[in-house]
Each structure stands twice: as structure tokens, then as C-alpha cells.
Amino acid sequence: MPRQSVYLEDIPLPEAWRRISSALEAAGLWQPLGAETLPLDQALGRVTAAPVWALQSAPHYHAAAMDGYAVRAGDTAAAADNHPLQLAVDPDGPARYVDTGDALPAWADAVVPVENVQPIGAAARPEMIELRAALAPWTHVRAMGEDMVATELVLPANHLLRPVDLGAIAGCGHNQVVVWRRPRAAIIPTGTELVPAGAAVKPGDVIEYNSLVLAAQIEQWGGLATRCASVPDDLAQIAAAVAEAARDHDLVLLNAGSSAGSEDFSAQVVERLGTLLVHGVAVRPGHPVIAGLLAGQRPVPILGIPGYPVSAALTGEIFVQPLLARWQGQPQADPPAISAQMTRKVLSPLGDDEYLRVTVGQVGDRVVATPLSRGAGVITSLVRADGLVIIPRHQEGLNAGETVTVRLYRPAEQIARTIVAIGSHDLTLDLLAQFLAERAPDDPRGALRLASANVGSQGGLVALRRREAHLAGSHLLDAETGVYNLSYIERYLPDTPVVVVALVGREQGLIVPPGNPQQLRTLADLSRPDVIFVNRQRGAGTRVLLDFEIGKIGLGAQEIRGYGREEYTHLAVAAAVASGVATCGLGIAAAARALNLGFMPLFKERYELVIPREHYDSPLLRPLLAALRDPRFQAQVAALPGYDITHMGQVVAELG
């Protein structure tokens, strides 16, 4: 029976960093790792390890700043419009032709531009020039040292080199620069279940991409990354791989196996090869982080990175980025931040600092932050995230409407170009987001983003009432009138003028396994004991439709196995069927086709966009509304199964 590791402690993040920094300082590793000299054409993005002093002045002579004639300013004192002054053109003065950048004759101290003189004689080689204005000394002259003076400090140490810096270094006489060397980091993925990206997978296989993400982070933060081959869950093999990587790297990242399961060997590896400093940090995601110092000819720090992808990526930001910055003489990165109001309440564990992923948009005069999925395995939440909100430990969470600080992943100016859509899920919104993104090169204001949050039709109307979104997708059927959306809008938004715009007609039906092995035909089949249903969340238009239709046939929710299992999107319903968790679910045909499933059409419905009048008339939404009438976008939607674009873009109603 393999030894099962346990958390040594679950310590606050500042204490974890205190232990790490103290150990590295004692080992001489809490400082840059060493310097190297590079030619200037290889130094972009590197950090200076020593100050750069000017070897020579720039310019190193008095230079003409214009095409014209070098003169003595004193000789032009009498020139005026009513008293033209003529000067002879001769190499020894009083006037001599010079091009921009030419050295000024020793006797000259000014340049008169060619357009300000009248040549006398042959235009190409005039014998005299005529001036009608006097010049002050050093007019149109770049004096020696105007840019830099020899021995002057050009750049300090610990300066991140930009393109213009390389020019300045070259301009003062250098052709190379001393920089801190890039830290070398080895990434070792562990897990018997791992398969490479692109390989055929079977149940139980896990595609290994954490090392790809971590390596890209390291390269982005100035390091050199080595992606090692994955190692199965075997203590001896993992220890051997770590020892090998430590020989020629400055940092080892051991991915997965950092928790406390029977096949989690990272802590044991660190103890076997060195000193275990930290095992378990009070942060979420990223709780089971390990830190240690490997022994050998030279000490090498090692971090045990959790295996869940969100935890792995955020652990990189929390631990790896500050360490790489320190090794390159840089302060810890201070990301841009913005204040925003939370769109809904969030509960948080009391003992941990939580890093909450959010989308951000400006709705009217408010900046709003909408929480994304908090699962540590949902890497798409990082893809979609505009930033992070840190909820401190000992704080129970955040209230709806509470002002928070968002550490941004995107430039702040992109937030003002983000359309926030909260409501029912539909695949056409994803197509619309892509269509708008493709138009970005034609828009001088930059890319226009459509950020969607799937909370159901009723949740979308509530978000509009709270002024948290620009628009909501909705398909709520009124059981009494048979009309979609209007009665719900009047109920939820009685004081808000809105415009209802048609998006698509959709087929709703049963999503079933390929070939429909249970031969499901109607909703009445959901009462069969061999049928396991997967539902949509309360407030979703599909849920409203289901409850309305089963009520018509006298079928009770308690008679449907799986009625209580809820998913938030049509694709999630399809995924549940594809995985075998359920044998059917109510959804749209496009979701079934996306996962190669069967589909039994049952109903036709209307999916519409509810847009407050203030946003409908705004410049921000103008490209979106135009896209709905664009034949290219309509053709993309029409190619999906189960969609009717006949009325796309038409105003259905104006309320309020």
C-alpha cells in the first residue's frame, strides 16, 4: 500500500511567501541569477544588469538640423524684408550648403533652410544667397550632446529594454548590453492518465496541456521553459525526473500529485530530494500548493503545482511570476485594475483567499463584474475572464451591488467596448461574438466584444432591471396567451422602456443518443422507468416550456427521473446525454448536432433579444444590430440545424 501524504499545514499566502523567500535568501537565490552580455539585436525585452553610460555624445559633433546653408548668426543680423542681405556661397564662408545631419563648419553657428533663401546664380550651384530674416545663434543646429553627453547615464540597471532603449544604447556608442540571464524552468507533468494533445482519448484519459500553459506563462514572464515528458504515478520515476531536471534548471515545476491522495507523490519527492517548505496554502483555486528546495551541488527551488488547470494557471500567477520577476531584477507585476459592482451575491470559504474570475463591462455609467464558473477544472473560465476579484480570507463573500477591485487581464479600454449579454443561452450568440470580432480591423475604435453570461431568460430580465447588462436573450412562453416574452417583460421591467428584437425561431426537442435507442417520441415517454432526463435550470426558457408542456399532458415533475438535475446551457444538456449521465434532455437541434447526437423535434419557439431603449439607441450596440441584418451573418446562422432566420433583426415590440 503506497504511503498517503497529508497536508503539513494550510497556511496563509503571506506566510507561505515568507518561508519561500527566507529559504531562497539563505541559499543566495533571492536575487538575480547572474548576468550575460548580448548584442543589441538580441536584447529586446531583457533587463539590464548594470547601468548603461554613454561612451560618446550624441550627436558627437554640431550637426545641421535642416537642408540649407551654414552661416554665422552674427552675419545675418541686418537681414530684413525691406533690407535683403546677400552672402557669398563658399566652403570657408560666409555661407556653405549643408544637408541634414552634416557636420557644421567650425566657423558656423546657424543654418538657414533652403526654402528661406533666394539663390543668386545657377540654382544647382548658386554663387550668392539672399536672406530676408536674421537668425539667432544655433538656429536649426543639433548641438553636440543635444541628445546624450559622454559619461551621462543612459539607462539604469534593472530596466526592461524596449525598442527605443536599444536605439539609445547604440546611439551613445555601444553595440552590446549586459542583462540578467533568463531563468530556466523545467515543467514535469505527472499522471498515469495523461495523453498528449491531439491523441485519441478514451474514458479516463486526460489531455495534458497544463505544461503548455505553464511554459507559455514562463516565456511571457521572461523565463526559458522546458516541457519534460509526462511521468506516470510512480514515486521512484517522478523523483528521478525531478533530480534530472534540477541539474540544469533554476526552477522545477512538478505538475499534479500535490494533493493528499494515495497517488499524490509530490510532497514525498521533495522530502526525498531536499526540504519541504510549504504543503497547502489558504488560496482557492490552488489550495494544495507545494514549495521546497532541492539539495545537490546547487540548491534548486521546486513548486508542486495542482493538477486542475485553473489551479495550475493561477498558481503560476501567484508563485511563479513573482519569483521570475525577482530573478530578473524586476518588481512584482502590478496588473491594471478597475472598480466594478458585483452583479450577484457570491459566497466564499472563510479560511481562504479566493481568486474569483469575472467578466467586466460598462453598462451606462456603471462598470459591472459578473462571476464565472468557479470550478478548478474549468479552464474556459480563465479564457473568458476579464479579470480577477480577490476575496480575502475571513470574508464570507460578496454581496450583489458591492464595489470590488478587479485585477484586469485585458486593457481597460476594451471594457468600454464590451457588450454585456446576460440571459438565455443560444449558439447564435457565440456566432455573433465571433462575427463582431472579425469586423475589428475595420473599426478604428478597436475590437468590439460580446460577453455572454448564461443565467436563463428570467435571470436575464432581472439583470436588465438591475442595469447590469446591455441586452438579454429570452424565450419565455406565456402559457395563457401563447405569446413569447412580452408579459414577462412587463412584469420584470415595468418602468424600463425596451425594444424587443427578433433573433431566431428555434426547434426544441429531445436530445437523445445516436439512433435514439430508446425510441423516444414525445414528452410522455419521460415517465418511463428506463429514461433518465437532464433538465435546465429554474428560470430558463426551456424549463418554462417543459413545465408548460408536461402540464398540458398531465405529467408531474415527480414522475420524471432526473428532473432535479439542472444544466445551464443547451450544450451542457447535450454533453450530459453524450456522456451517458442522462438518456435524454430538452434542447435545441444545433446542440445535438454539435456532439453528434440524435434529435426528436417537438416544438417551435421564438428566441428574442430584449434591449433597454437607452442601449438600443447607443453607438455601442449599433454594430450588433447591423450584424443581425447582414446577409453574411444570417447565412452562418441558417447553416445551423433547427433555426429560422426569417425575422432576424426585426423589431417585434417597443414597450414602455
N, C-alpha and C positions, 0 to 999 in steps of 0.2 A: 504494500500500500504506500503510495507516494506521500511524502510529508506535505501537510497542508499549511500554507503560510497564513498568518493573520496580520492585521494592521498593527504595527507597533504603536502608532498614535494617529490621531486625526487632528492635526494642528492648524491654527490659523495661518493664512498665507504670509503675513509679515514674519512670523516665527520660522516658517519654512525657509524663507529667503535669508533670515539671519543665520540659520545653520549652514546653508549652502555658501553664502558669502564668507562666513568665518573660516570654513574649511578650505575654500579656494584661496583666501588671503594667506592662510598659513602655508599653503602649498605653492605660493608665488603665482597663482593663476587668477587673481582678482585685478588684472591689469592687461593691457595689450600683450599679445603673444610674441611679438618680435617684428622687426622692420625688414623691408626689402626695397631695392631700388628698381624702378620701372621706367622705360621710355615713355614719353608723354602720350603717345598714341595708344598706350595700353592702360592708362591711369584713370580713365573716366569712372566715376563712382567709387573710387578708392578714397582712403582717408590719410591725410598727411601725418607722418610720424615725426616730423621735425619742421620747424618754421622754414619758409622759403624767403630768402633775402635776395634782393636784386643784385645781379652781378654787374650790370651796366644800366645806365639811364635809358629811358625810352621816352621820346627819341634820344639818341645819343649825339645828336647834332641839332642846330637850329634848322628847321625844315619848312619849306613853303607849304602853306595850307591850301593854296589855290593855284590854278594855272594863271600866270600873269608875269609881272615884271618886278624883280627885286630892286628896291630903291632905298635911299636914306630918307627917313621920315622928315628930317630937317630940310632936305632939298625941296619938299613939296609944300612947304608952309605957305607960299604965296599963291598956290593954285586956287582958283575960284571960278564960278560960272561966267562971271564977267571979266575974268582975267586968266585965260588958259595959260598953262605952263608947259613948255616943251623941254624934254630931256632926251639926250643922245643915248642910243642903244649901243652899249659896248661891254665886253666882258669885264672891264675894270670900272664900270660905272660911267655915268650916274644911274643908268638903268640896264638891267640884264634880264633876258627872258628865262623863266624857270617853270617847270612842270610841278604839279602837286607832288610833294614828297622829296623834291630835290633839295640838296643842301644849299643853304643861303650863303652867298658870298660873304667873306669876312667883313667887308665894308658896309653891308646892307643890314637894315633892321626892320623892314616892312615889305609887303608885297601888295601891288595894286592889281586887281583882277583884270584879265584881258578885256572883259566887257565894259570896264570903266575907263578905257583909254581909247584914243583915236590914233591909229598908226599913221605915220607920215612916210611916204615912200612905198616900196613894194610891200604888199600885205603879208607875204610869207617871211620877208626879212626887212622889216622897217628900219630906217636909219634913225628915226626920231619917234617919240610918242608924245601925245598931248594929254594932259590931265586937267580936269576942271574941279577937283576937290583935294584938299590936303589930307594927309594920313597921319595918324598918331603912331608913335613907335610900337613895334611888334604887332601891327595890324596884319591879319591873315598869315601869321607865323606861328608854327608849333615850336615853342622854345625847348631847348634841350632840357630833359627831365620833366616836361609838362605832365607826362603820364606817370612815370616812376623815376626815382633818382637812385643811382647806385648806392648800395648798402641799406636801402629802405626795405621794411618788412612788407612783403607782397601778400603772403598768406601765413596764418599761424599754424601751429601743429593741431592735430585733431580736427582738421577741416575736411568736409566731404567735397570732393572735387567735382565741379561742374564743367561743362564745355568752355565757358568763358574763363574759368580759372586756368585751364590748360593753355589758353592763349596768353594770359598774363605771365605765366611761368616762362613760356617760350620767349615772350617779348622782352623779358629782363635778362635773357642770356642763357637760360638753362635748356637742356634737351632731355632731362630726366628728372624724376622726383622720388623722394623717399616716402614710402607709405607703409602703414601697418599691413602685415600679411593677412590674407583671408583665413579665418578659422576653418578647419577641416572637420566635418561631422559625418559619422557613419550611421546609417539607419538600418536596423536589423529587424525585419518583421518576423514574428513568431506565431506559430499555429499550424497544426496538422491539417486544418480545414482550408488553408489558404490556396487559392489558384490565381494565376496571373490574369490580368485584364485581357479580354478577348478570347479566353479559353472557354470551351464548352463547360457548362456547370450542371450539377445535379443537386438534389436536395441535400443540404448540409454543407455544400461548398460555399466559401466566402471569397469574393473577388478582392484581391489585395491591392488597395490603392492608397492606404494611409502613407506608405513610404513615398509615393508620388507627391502627395500634398505636402508632407513634411520637407521633402527635398526642395520643392518649389519655394516654400517659405524660407528655407535656409539661403537659397540663392538670392531671393528677393531682399533678404536682410544682410547680404554681403558675404555670406559664407560659401564654402565649397562642399557640396553634398555628394556622398557615395551611397547609392542604394544597394545594399547587400542582398544576397539571395535569402528567401524566407527559410526559416529553420523550424522543423516540427517541434511539438511539445515534448522535449526531452532535455532534462537538466544538463546532462553532460554535453550534448550538442550545442545548446544555447551558450553554455559557459565557454566552450571552445571558440565559437563565433565571436563572442564579446572580446575574449583575450586577443584574438587575431586582429580585430578591428582597432583595438586600443594601441597596437604597435605603431600605427602611422596616422592616427587621427587625434584631434584635440578634444573631441566630444563624441560620446556614443549614445545613440537614442535606441532604446530597446522597446519595440512596439508590441503591445498586448502582453498578457501574462502578469500584469501589475496588481491584479486584484487578490482575492483570498481563496480562490478555488483550488481544487486538487491538482489542476494542471497549470497553475499560475506560478511560474518559477523565477520571475524577475528578481524578487527580493532575495531569494536564495542564491542566485547568481552573483548579485552584488556582494552579499556577505561572504561568498566563497572567494571572490577575487579582490575584495577591498573592504571599504567601510560603508555601511548603510547609514545615511544621514536622515532621510525622511521616508516614511511609508504611510501615505494617507494625508491629504491636505483638505481643509474645510472649504472646498470650492465645488461648484456644480455648474456645468459638467466638468469632469476631470478629477473626481474625488480620489481615486486610488493612485495618485502620482507617487513615483519613487525617485529619490535622488541619492546619489552616492559618489564615492571617489574610489576609482580602481587603483590598486597598487601596481608596482612594476618599476622599470628603470626611470620612468617619469609618471607622476600621478595624472590620471585622466578622469574628468567628471563623466558620470553616466546618469541618464534620466530614463526611468521607466515610464513610458507613455501609455495611457489607457488605450484599449483596442477599439472602442467605439469611435467612429470617425469624427463626430463633433467634439468629443472629449480630446481626441488627438490633436485636432486643429487648434482648439483653444488652449491646450497645454503648450503648444508651440508659441502662441502669442504671450502666454503668461510667464513661461520659464525660458524658452529658447531665445526669443528675440532680445530680452534684456541682457542675457549672457553674451550673445554675439555682439551686441552694441558695446558692452563693456570691453570686450576683447579688441574692438576696433576704435577705442578712444572716443566713443560717442555716448551721449546721454541716452537714457531710456526714451524710446519713441513716445511722443505726446500727440496722440491722434486728434484730429479736429473734432469738436464737439458742438452739439446744438441742444437747446432746451425744447422739450416737447411735452405734450399732455398724453397720458395713457388713455387708450380707447376702452379698455375694460380692466376689471379687477384681476390681480394676479396674486396667488398665494405662494409663499416661498418657505422652504425649511429654515427653522430658526438658527441652526448651528452653522450654516454655510454661507459664504459669499456666492451669490448666484449670478451668472453671466447670461442674461436674457436676450435672445435675438429678437429684433423688431424690424418692421418696415416703417418708413417715415415718409410723410407727405405734408404739404402745406394746403390746408383746406380753408379758404377765406383768409382770415387774419390769424389762424391757429396752425401751429405745427403739431401733428398728432403722431403717436407711436403705437403701432399695432403689434402685439406679441405674435410670434411664430411658434411652430411646434417646438416643444422643449425636450423631445426625445434625444438622447445622446447618440443614437444611431441614424438620425435624420440629417444627412449632410446637405440635402436640398434646402434646409432651413438656413444654413450658412450661405448658400448660393443666393437665396432670395433676400437675405438680411441686408438692411441699410446700415445697421449698427448694433451696438450692444448697450444694454442698460444694466448696470451693476447694482444688485440688491444686496446691501450689506448684511452680514450675519447678525443675528439677533433682531432682525426686522421681519415681521410676519409676511410682508409682501407689499403690493402697491394697490392703491385704490383707483377706480376709473376717474379720470379727470385730474389725477395727481401730476404735478410737474416733475419731470425727470431730466437727467442729463444723458444724452445719447452719444456714445463714442462712435463716430461715423466711419463706415467702411467706404463711403462714396463722398465725392466733393459736395460741399453744402449747396452749391449752385444747382446740382442735379435734383435736390429735394424740391425746389420750386418748379421743376419741370416734370414732376411726378403726378400722374392721375391716380387717385386712390379709389379703387372699386372694392366695396365690401358687400357681400350678399351671396346669392346662389352661385354654385359652380357651373360653368359651361365651358366646353373645349374651345368655343369660338373666342372667348376672352384671351386664351393663350395665343390663338392665331392673330388676334387684334394687337396684342402686345408686340408680337414679332413684326407685324406689318408696320406698326408705328416706328419701331426701332430701325427698320430698313430705310425709312424716309429720313433718318437723321442727317446724312451728308447734304441733303437739300435744304436743311433748315439752319440758318445762321445762328439761331439761338441755342443749338445743341440738341442732343438726343431727348426725345420725349418718351418717358417710361409710363407703363401701365402696371401698377402694383395691385394684385388682387388678393383678398382675404376671403376664404370660403367659410361663411358662418350661417348659410341658409338665407332664404328670401326674407323671412321675418327679421332675422338679425340684421340684414342689410337696411331695412326700413328704419329699424331702431338706430342704426349708425347714422343714417341721414338726419333723423330727428335730433341727434346729439351733435350734428355738424362735424362728423368725423370722416366723411367720405364725400367725394365728388359725385358719385353715382352708385347705384345698387342694381344688380341683376335680380329679377324677380319673376316667378311663375306661380303665383298663389291663386288657386281657383276658389271662387265664391260658390259654395255648394248650393245656395239658394237661387242665384241669378245665372250661374254658368259663365260669368264674366271673370276674366283674369285681372288681378292686381288692383283694380280701381277702388273697390270697397276697402281693401286693406290699406291703401294709401290714405284714404280719407280718415281711417281710424288711427293710423300711426302718425300721420303728418297733417293734421287738420289745419295748422296755421302756416304751412310751408308751401309756397307756390312751386309746382313741379311740372315738368314736361315728361311725358311717357313716350319713349321711342321704341318702335318695334326692332327687335334684333332678329330672331328666327322663330319659325314654327318647328317643333320637335316631336319625334316619335318617342313615347315612353313605352317600355315593355319589360318583359322578364329577361334578364341576362342569365344565361344558362351555360353549362359546359358544352364543348363542341358536340354537335349531333343531338343535343337535347336528350340525353339517355333516359331521363325520367318522363319524357313526353309531356312536359308541362304545356298547357294551352291557355288557361285562364287563372285569375286570382283565386278562384275556388280551389285550385289544386294546392294552394299553400296550406290547406288544413290537413293534407295527407301526412301521416306519421313519418314517411321516409324523406320528406322535404325539409331542408334547413334553410331558413330565409336569413338574409342580411339586410338591415333597414338603413334608412337615412336618419340623420339627427332630427330631434324635435325642432320644428320651425322651418325645416327645409320644404320647398315647394313640392318635391317628390313625396315627402312624408304626408303632407296635406292631401295630395292626390290619392295616395294609397288609402289613408283613413277614410276619405270620402267614398272611394270605390268599394272597399270591403264593407262599409256600412250599407251601401245600396244592396249588396247581396246577402246581408245578414251574417257576415263573418266577423267574429270577435278577435281582437288582438291576442287574447289568451289562447286562441286555437292555433296560432302560427308559431311554430318552433323557430327561435331566433329573432322574433320581433324586437326584443330588447337590445340586440346587438346593433350599434349605430356606427355609421361611417359618414365622413363629411364631404365626400365628393363621389361623382359617378365612377371615376377611375378606381377609387378605393373599394367601391362595391364590386366592380369587375375583378379587382385583384383578390378579393375575398373568395369569389367564385373560382377563379383560376387556381388558387392555392388549395382548394378543397375545404376551406373553413366553412363555406356555405355551398348549397347546391343551387341557389338562385338569389336574385335580388332585383329590385325595380330600378331601372336606369335608362339611359339613352343608348341608341344603336351605336354611336361613334365610340363609346367607351367599350362596348362589347367587341367591336372590330379591332380596337387598339390592342387587345390581349388575345385575339383570335378565338373568341368565344361565340356561342350561339346567341340568337336574339329572337324573341317572340313578341312582335309589336302588338300593343293593346290600345294605346290612347294617343291622340294628338293634342298638343298643348302649345301655348304661346309663351315665349321667353322674351321679356321686355326689359329695357333699361329705364330706371326711374332716376331722373336728374333734376335736382333743385334748379329753379329758374336762374338763380344768380350764377350757377356754374354752366348751365346750358348756354348762356349768352357770353361766357368768358372766352378770351383768346386761348386759354389753356386747352379747352375741350374742342376748339374748332377743328384741329386736325383729326380728332377721333370721329367726330360727326361726319366729316368729309370722307373718311375711310369707309364708313358704312354705306356710302353711295358710290364708292369706287368699284368699277366692274372687276378689277383685279382681286380685290379682297372678297367680293361676293363670289367669285369663281372658286377661291380657296375653300370657302365655307360650303358651297354647293357640292364640292367633291367629297365631303364627309357624308356617311350614310345617315339617313333619317332626318335630314334638315331641309326646311323650306325657306328660301330667301325672298319669297315674293314681295313681302312688305318691309324688308330690311331698310332701316334708315328713315322710315315714315313716322311722322308724329301721330301717335294713337290718341292722346288726350293731353289737355292742358288743364290742370287743376289748381284751385286756389287763386 
